[in-house]
Amino acid sequence: MKLLYSTLKVALICALLAESALARTAEPTADKIQTPSQFLGFEVGADRKLADYHQIVSYFKYLASKSPRIQVENMGPTTLNNDFILAAISTKENLQNKAKYQEIAHKLADPRGRSQQEIDGLVRDGKVILLVTCNIHSTEIGSSQMAMEWAHALVTAEDSETLRRLSNVIVLLVPSLNPDGQIMVTEWYRKYVGTKYEGGRMPWLYHAYVGHDDNRDWYMLTQKETRAMTHAAYHEWFPQIWLDEHQMGSVGPRLFVPPYADPIANSVSALMWRGVNVIGSTMAWRLEQSHKPGVVYGYVYDQYWPGATEGTPQFKNIFGLLTEAASARIATPITLSATELSGGGKGLIDYMKTANFPNPWAGGTWRLRDIMDYERIASDAILETASYHREDFLRGTEAMAMEQIGDGKPDEFWLIHRDQRDPMTAAKLAHLLDEHGAEVMVSANGKDFLIPTAQPYGRFVGELLGRQRYPKVRVAMGQPPLRPYDVTAWTLPLLMGVDLTKEMLPPEETKGARRISDSDWPQGRVEGGSPVYALSPQTNSSTHLLNAALKAKDSVSITKEGFTANGVRYAPGTILIQPSSNLQQLAAKYHVVIRGLDAKPNVATALVKEVRVGLYKPWSASMDEGWTRWLLEQYEFNLKNIDNKTMKAGNLQAAYDAIILPDMEKNVIVEGKPKPQDGSPAEYFEELPPEYTGGIGKEGVKALKDFVEAGGTLITLASSGELPIEEFNLPVRNVLGRVRPEEFSSPGSLLRINLDPHNPLAYGMPEEAAAFVNEPIAYQTSIPGADIERSVVAWYPTDSEDILLSGWINGADRLARHAAAVTLTYGKGKIALLGFRVQNRAQTEGTFKLLFNAIQWAGTEQ
């Protein structure tokens, strides 16, 4: 008994000493640092009050000037040149030694060649690095406000528990993953407070280009924000845990926390799901203890796809978590009766008490402050769990990395041959994997990119380079498979049109290989001198150079047939350029080879002029419009947006040679709102301010028709083809226009199409490609009158078994032998119906040419 008493006494003294030591890190004290509300001069989280991103940045910088527990880093300018901050929050000592802890995290993320003793030492000395990202979707604004309050609480806390947590964890807090959009939404909201449009939607995207799809860019890394965050995560900090805070609809549960719904990714470690579930359960536990009803798990949000903020890290051995809070109307409260609450979606069909939803919210008023409170409790819970299980999470990261390494084989590699149809796009794929933090090598002879399968991101690499087969998970016998949350295929070689192989290579073949570097791009050059130069149309970069040459007023034409010169076979659509002083510069800039010919080839050619492109931009904030605009800007097309007013005014041929309608249904284009489906009653559609309402109307439809008849080219993407088919009386119909989802479904799958490389829209393309298909569109042409000519550019195989390349499809037989892309002449003009998203999310490099060529077609003399 005396021994027990003595032991307890010593333990108590040690605890008091530890608490005293932790307390000494608590300076400066809370009363010396203003709260966000004090600093900003209004109550943060109050009804109808919002801090914009500039104010948030100012507050974080203020905290950093007052406390040694926080450091603010700028990850680089955003798309609209705003700061993009990350705040590191921990004890003063941890932040003073952050380079040490970053290095430990890096070594645990890649434990190859380390002894167990070294691993044990790294785990003993390391800190959990917890990355919390907020507000990637700008209307989901609560977390950007909560971030200020949480940061203040952490840097001013004097209690021993918070100090203990911070001694074990370095929090990386990103108050907004989309600063530009946060500013847009706040400004729009403030403008209309007190009007009937208060809390309503904006008529434009809340990211300059991609809107809500900024959370669909995490494996392709096209946008500045995703690239900057990826660099910070996988090249600088190497976090073990990543929480991404979102909001969802208003009429269901109040907060989603993990565990996730099915399906989950097969290539992600089981340890990942166990760790995520521990954290999510702690969140739910603390929320219930705080009397916060309406928390659900296993609901809607699956983790099969690697394209979201929290999803990609899971494939890279980082415990990735998502929370989704019910939304208010930005900062305006909403009131819901019990009859308005509903379930729906997998995991909660009916709004009722269930095992994963044991305490339903009864209804009432829901505020921005509620969102912030729920998110704050969840954030504190993940910090608590990370601190108590510090060693588990550090060891977990190392263990999952070793799993991935063990899945590979020491002499097994993915090979991307640099000399292929499109060398630049092949190099893009290799550099993309390197940007993700994967190990990418260049062979000693410089001819191949080598990606070892036995590496910490081996499964991640395999996930992106291999083919997908969607798992058919059912909730009960006889029920259909659960639908995916987003897409079912992301096979990058198919998306990008890149050839690669997976091979076993003996050590002598990989000897001398080195890590990829920034200089490992195709070397552009001009070969020979002549009266004319030839550029292959097979590379996407040829479009880049073509546009630059046209802007420079160079004389350019294209061949309508293939030809052979100096032993080189050139495809139809080869670009012929007259000698100019800028050729060498252009070839180097765009990484292409331009070859001199002894004479102009004896084949039919057509002069090409620069095309004035008009891209329709509705007030419905079309993400497809934004992605298309971004892509065409990257390739330096002469591009302008067309709004409803301009379309209605007519005389479009005076300003445009080609007009593009992004993927949207006809009713949205014409009337500005969706059409009820299958005769169902119209749903409530919230109106915008008068200057942003409606579509192009009948006047705009007539103007488009007049434009084509006068010689313009109309290009439609996916569902927008419905407009000219119906309004222009074209000899084309969509044979899937009335099918039910149970009869046909291709939820973002990659399907085989055949192409006619002699058709101007398919110039430079192979005879077979992968089409990204997520809508029921398949064209059947018919014999037209004498005034219309039609041509099938791309079509689906005859055998339905040959259609699916990656993903999942139901009803493939309905596509067989039908057209995927069609061209028509109409009056003096042309129409290109592209029946799938050839440019989807700027990922489908393998079919970009269909859009680029359609534009070029508008500038080609007949």
Secondary structure, 3 states (H helix, E strand, C coil): CHHHHHHHHHHHHHHHHHHHHHHCCCCCCHHHCCCHHHHHCCCCCCCCCCCCHHHHHHHHHHHHHHCCCEEEEECCCCCCCCCCEEEEECCHHHHHCHHHHHHHHHHHHCCCCCCHHHHHHHHHHCCEEEEEEECCCCCCCHHHHHHHHHHHHHHHCCCHHHHHHHHHEEEEEECCCCHHHHHHHHHHHHHHCCCCCCCCCCCCCCCCCCHHHHHHCCCCCCCHHHHHHHHHHHHHHCCCEEEEEEEECCCCCCEECCCCEEEECCCCCHHHHHHHHHHHHHHHHHHHHCCCCCEECCCCCEECCCCCCCHHHHCCCCEEEEEEEECCECCECEEECHHHCCCCCCCCCCCCCECCECCCCCCEEECHHHHHHHHHHHHHHHHHHHHHCHHHHHHHHHHHHHHHHHHCCCCEEEEEECCCCCHHHHHHHHHHHHHCCCCCEECCCCCEEEEECCCCCHHHHHHHHCCCECCCCCCCCCCCCCCCCCCCCCCHHHHHCCCCEEEECCHHHHCCCEECCCCCCCCCEEECCCCEEEECCCCHHHHHHHHHHHHCCCCEEEECCCEEECCEEECCCCEEECCCCCHHHHHHHHCCEEEEECCCCCCCEEEECCCEEEEECCCCCCHHHHHHHHHHHHCCCEEEEECHHHHHHCCHHHCCCEEEECCCCHHHHHHCCCCCCCCCCCCCCCCCCHHHCCCCHHHHHHHHHHHHHCCCEEEEEHHHHHHHHHHCCCCEEECCCCCCCCCCECCCEEEEEEECCCCHHHCCCCCEEEEEECCCCCEEECCCCCCCCEEEEEECCCCHHHCEEEECCECHHHCCCCEEEEEEEECCEEEEEECCCCCHHHCCHHHHHHHHHHHHHHCECC
